[in-house]
Amino acid sequence: MKFTEQFYNETINPLTECVESASEEIMKIYKSDNYEASNKEDGSPLTAADKRSNEIILKSLEKISPSIPIISEETFDAEMIRDLPNIYWLVDPLDGTREFINKTDEFTVNIALIEKQKTVFGIVGAPVEKKIWHGSKFHNIENDNEYPEVIRIVMSKSHKSVIDRAFLNYLSEMNIDYEILEKGSSLKLCSLAENDADVYPRFGPTSEWDIAAAHAVLRSNGGNVSILSDFSEMSYAKSSSILNPFFICTRNNALKQTFLPRIGDFFKKLV
């Protein structure tokens, strides 16, 4: 099985319907205030919305493409990454569960298709906004390739770290003007795709399913997700861990080529 443009054309509508259905179920639970919240073994939260969204997505994907394996956060086992297939779905049925519990409205549904360690397709739904983004390797939208005078940096509402603050201090020392935007879940990457922000640095732990779908969306809109060690594009299907290395997202190539070298010395201390 390969990801072709024909496969994209045949599946984009049912995939959109899948995300819409999962989003509707999530919102029913969100409005009910009966989350049935608990903690998983790693300490991360789990709600009835995570479970219900996962059920809908798995059932839909098995119908859409029965020959493509599925890896979902809610059914993941570490043994899975030891022998990953060439192509598989990577799912986060509810990204931003903490935001969901805290009623911030900033959580998403994420489905990515991974092929040869790259995210070749992604679809992201924002249940509260009733909004859906999607992108694939076959669709590249030209955006403006300018370098802004004031860098709009998007950061997490619930995960700001000591390194984040050190990074902002470094920008000030380098006389780089910036402003901060706060968003939760994969909405951070989508905000770059929509030209609402310019840069998203991530110096804390994330899993592959957290960003793969939105990565495809951002890339199809002219942006990049670069790992800090050498600014190469983020890859997936790592056999060692489902966790991502530290990374930085940029809205366009001008930012990648001009902004990243200016702050390279800061990154060298982290990798």
C-alpha positions as CSV (number, residue, x, y, z in Angstrom):
1,M,0.0,0.0,0.0
2,K,1.3,3.5,-1.0
3,F,-0.1,6.9,-0.3
4,T,-1.1,8.2,-3.7
5,E,-3.1,11.2,-4.8
6,Q,-5.9,8.9,-5.9
7,F,-6.0,7.5,-2.3
8,Y,-6.1,11.0,-1.0
9,N,-9.0,12.0,-3.2
10,E,-10.9,8.9,-2.3
11,T,-10.5,9.2,1.4
12,I,-10.5,12.9,2.3
13,N,-14.3,13.1,2.6
14,P,-14.7,10.0,4.8
15,L,-11.7,11.2,6.9
16,T,-13.3,14.6,7.3
17,E,-16.6,12.9,8.3
18,C,-14.7,10.8,10.8
19,V,-13.1,13.8,12.5
20,E,-16.4,15.6,12.5
21,S,-18.1,12.6,14.2
22,A,-15.3,12.3,16.8
23,S,-15.5,16.1,17.5
24,E,-19.3,15.9,18.0
25,E,-18.9,13.1,20.6
26,I,-16.2,15.0,22.3
27,M,-18.4,18.1,22.6
28,K,-21.3,16.1,24.0
29,I,-19.0,15.0,26.9
30,Y,-17.4,18.5,27.2
31,K,-20.8,20.1,27.7
32,S,-22.0,17.4,30.1
33,D,-19.2,18.0,32.6
34,N,-19.2,14.2,33.2
35,Y,-15.7,13.5,32.0
36,E,-15.0,10.3,34.0
37,A,-11.4,11.6,34.3
38,S,-8.6,9.3,35.5
39,N,-4.8,9.1,35.2
40,K,-2.9,6.6,32.9
41,E,0.2,4.8,34.1
42,D,2.4,7.6,32.9
43,G,0.4,10.2,34.9
44,S,-1.3,11.8,31.9
45,P,-5.0,12.3,32.1
46,L,-7.7,10.2,30.4
47,T,-11.4,11.0,30.0
48,A,-14.5,9.5,28.5
49,A,-14.0,11.9,25.5
50,D,-10.5,10.3,24.7
51,K,-12.0,6.9,24.8
52,R,-15.1,7.7,22.7
53,S,-13.2,9.6,20.1
54,N,-10.7,6.8,19.8
55,E,-13.5,4.3,19.2
56,I,-15.0,6.3,16.4
57,I,-11.7,6.9,14.7
58,L,-10.5,3.3,14.9
59,K,-13.8,2.1,13.5
60,S,-13.7,4.6,10.7
61,L,-10.1,4.0,9.7
62,E,-10.6,0.2,9.6
63,K,-13.5,0.8,7.2
64,I,-11.7,3.4,5.1
65,S,-8.4,1.5,4.7
66,P,-8.6,-2.0,6.3
67,S,-5.1,-2.9,5.1
68,I,-3.3,0.1,6.8
69,P,-2.4,-0.5,10.5
70,I,-3.3,2.0,13.2
71,I,-1.3,3.3,16.1
72,S,-3.3,5.4,18.5
73,E,-2.2,7.0,21.8
74,E,-5.1,5.2,23.6
75,T,-4.1,1.7,22.4
76,F,-0.4,2.2,22.1
77,D,2.0,-0.4,23.4
78,A,5.8,0.2,23.4
79,E,6.3,-3.1,21.6
80,M,4.6,-1.6,18.5
81,I,7.6,0.5,17.6
82,R,10.0,-2.4,17.4
83,D,8.6,-3.5,14.0
84,L,6.7,-0.7,12.5
85,P,5.1,-1.1,9.0
86,N,6.1,1.0,6.1
87,I,2.8,2.9,6.2
88,Y,0.4,3.4,9.1
89,W,-2.1,5.7,10.6
90,L,-1.0,7.7,13.7
91,V,-3.8,8.9,15.9
92,D,-4.3,11.2,18.8
93,P,-8.0,11.1,19.5
94,L,-8.0,14.0,21.9
95,D,-4.8,16.2,22.0
96,G,-5.0,18.6,24.9
97,T,-6.8,16.5,27.5
98,R,-5.6,18.9,30.2
99,E,-7.1,21.8,28.3
100,F,-10.3,19.8,27.9
101,I,-10.5,19.2,31.6
102,N,-9.6,22.8,32.4
103,K,-12.3,24.1,30.0
104,T,-10.0,26.2,27.9
105,D,-11.6,25.1,24.6
106,E,-8.2,24.4,23.0
107,F,-8.1,20.7,22.2
108,T,-8.0,18.8,18.9
109,V,-8.5,15.6,17.1
110,N,-5.5,14.4,15.1
111,I,-5.0,11.8,12.4
112,A,-1.8,11.4,10.4
113,L,-0.6,9.0,7.8
114,I,3.1,8.0,8.2
115,E,5.0,6.6,5.2
116,K,8.7,5.8,5.2
117,Q,9.1,7.8,8.5
118,K,7.5,10.9,7.1
119,T,4.1,12.4,7.8
120,V,2.5,12.4,4.3
121,F,-1.0,13.4,5.3
122,G,-2.6,15.0,8.3
123,I,-6.1,16.1,9.4
124,V,-6.7,18.1,12.5
125,G,-10.1,19.0,14.0
126,A,-10.9,21.7,16.6
127,P,-14.2,20.6,18.1
128,V,-15.1,23.8,19.8
129,E,-14.5,25.9,16.7
130,K,-16.0,23.2,14.4
131,K,-12.9,23.8,12.3
132,I,-10.9,21.2,10.3
133,W,-7.4,21.6,8.7
134,H,-5.8,19.0,6.4
135,G,-2.7,18.8,4.3
136,S,-0.7,16.3,2.3
137,K,2.5,16.0,0.4
138,F,0.5,16.6,-2.8
139,H,-0.7,20.0,-1.8
140,N,1.7,22.9,-1.1
141,I,0.2,26.3,-0.7
142,E,2.4,29.3,-1.4
143,N,2.5,31.6,1.6
144,D,4.3,34.9,2.0
145,N,8.0,34.2,2.5
146,E,8.9,37.4,4.5
147,Y,10.8,37.7,7.7
148,P,8.7,39.8,10.1
149,E,10.2,42.5,12.3
150,V,8.4,41.2,15.3
151,I,8.4,37.4,15.7
152,R,5.1,36.0,16.9
153,I,6.0,33.1,19.2
154,V,3.3,30.6,20.1
155,M,3.8,28.6,23.3
156,S,1.8,26.2,25.4
157,K,-0.7,27.4,28.0
158,S,0.0,24.4,30.3
159,H,3.6,23.4,29.6
160,K,5.8,26.6,29.8
161,S,9.2,25.5,31.1
162,V,12.4,26.9,32.5
163,I,14.0,26.4,29.1
164,D,11.1,28.4,27.5
165,R,11.8,31.3,29.7
166,A,15.6,31.1,29.1
167,F,14.9,31.1,25.3
168,L,12.8,34.3,25.6
169,N,15.6,35.9,27.6
170,Y,18.1,34.9,24.9
171,L,15.9,36.5,22.3
172,S,15.9,39.8,24.3
173,E,19.7,39.6,24.7
174,M,20.0,39.2,20.9
175,N,17.7,42.2,20.4
176,I,15.2,40.1,18.6
177,D,11.7,41.6,19.0
178,Y,8.9,39.2,19.8
179,E,5.5,38.8,21.1
180,I,3.9,35.8,22.9
181,L,0.7,34.0,21.9
182,E,-0.6,31.1,24.0
183,K,-2.4,28.1,22.6
184,G,-3.0,24.5,23.6
185,S,-2.6,21.2,21.8
186,S,-1.8,21.0,18.1
187,L,-3.5,24.4,17.6
188,K,0.0,25.8,18.0
189,L,1.2,24.4,14.7
190,C,-2.1,25.2,13.0
191,S,-1.7,28.8,14.1
192,L,1.5,28.9,12.0
193,A,-0.3,27.4,9.1
194,E,-2.9,30.1,9.3
195,N,-0.3,32.9,9.6
196,D,-1.5,33.7,13.1
197,A,2.0,33.0,14.5
198,D,5.6,32.7,13.2
199,V,7.5,30.3,15.4
200,Y,6.7,27.5,17.8
201,P,9.6,26.2,19.9
202,R,9.2,23.0,21.9
203,F,11.8,22.2,24.5
204,G,9.6,19.7,26.5
205,P,8.5,16.1,25.9
206,T,6.0,15.4,23.1
207,S,5.0,12.2,21.4
208,E,4.8,11.6,17.7
209,W,1.0,11.5,17.6
210,D,1.0,15.0,19.3
211,I,2.4,16.8,16.2
212,A,2.4,14.5,13.1
213,A,-1.0,15.5,11.7
214,A,-0.5,19.2,12.3
215,H,3.1,18.9,10.9
216,A,1.5,17.7,7.6
217,V,-0.9,20.7,7.7
218,L,1.9,23.2,8.4
219,R,4.2,21.8,5.7
220,S,1.5,21.9,3.1
221,N,1.1,25.6,3.9
222,G,4.8,26.4,3.4
223,G,6.1,25.8,7.0
224,N,8.6,23.5,8.7
225,V,9.1,21.4,11.7
226,S,12.8,21.1,12.4
227,I,14.7,19.2,15.1
228,L,17.2,21.3,17.0
229,S,20.3,19.2,16.5
230,D,20.7,20.0,12.8
231,F,17.5,21.7,11.7
232,S,16.5,18.8,9.6
233,E,12.9,17.9,9.2
234,M,11.2,16.0,11.9
235,S,10.8,12.3,11.1
236,Y,8.6,9.6,12.6
237,A,8.5,5.8,13.1
238,K,11.6,5.8,15.4
239,S,12.3,2.3,16.6
240,S,13.8,3.6,19.9
241,S,11.0,5.8,21.3
242,I,7.7,7.3,20.5
243,L,9.0,10.6,22.0
244,N,10.1,13.5,19.7
245,P,13.4,15.3,20.1
246,F,13.2,19.0,20.9
247,F,12.1,20.9,17.8
248,I,11.1,24.3,16.5
249,C,8.4,25.1,13.9
250,T,8.6,28.0,11.5
251,R,5.9,29.5,9.4
252,N,7.9,29.8,6.2
253,N,11.3,29.1,4.7
254,A,12.5,32.7,5.3
255,L,12.1,32.2,9.0
256,K,13.8,28.9,8.9
257,Q,16.8,30.2,6.9
258,T,17.1,33.5,8.7
259,F,15.8,33.2,12.3
260,L,17.1,29.8,13.2
261,P,20.8,30.6,12.5
262,R,20.5,33.7,14.6
263,I,19.5,31.6,17.6
264,G,21.6,28.6,16.9
265,D,24.0,29.2,19.8
266,F,21.1,28.7,22.2
267,F,20.1,25.4,20.6
268,K,23.7,24.1,20.8
269,K,23.5,24.2,24.5
270,L,20.4,21.9,24.5
271,V,21.5,19.1,22.2
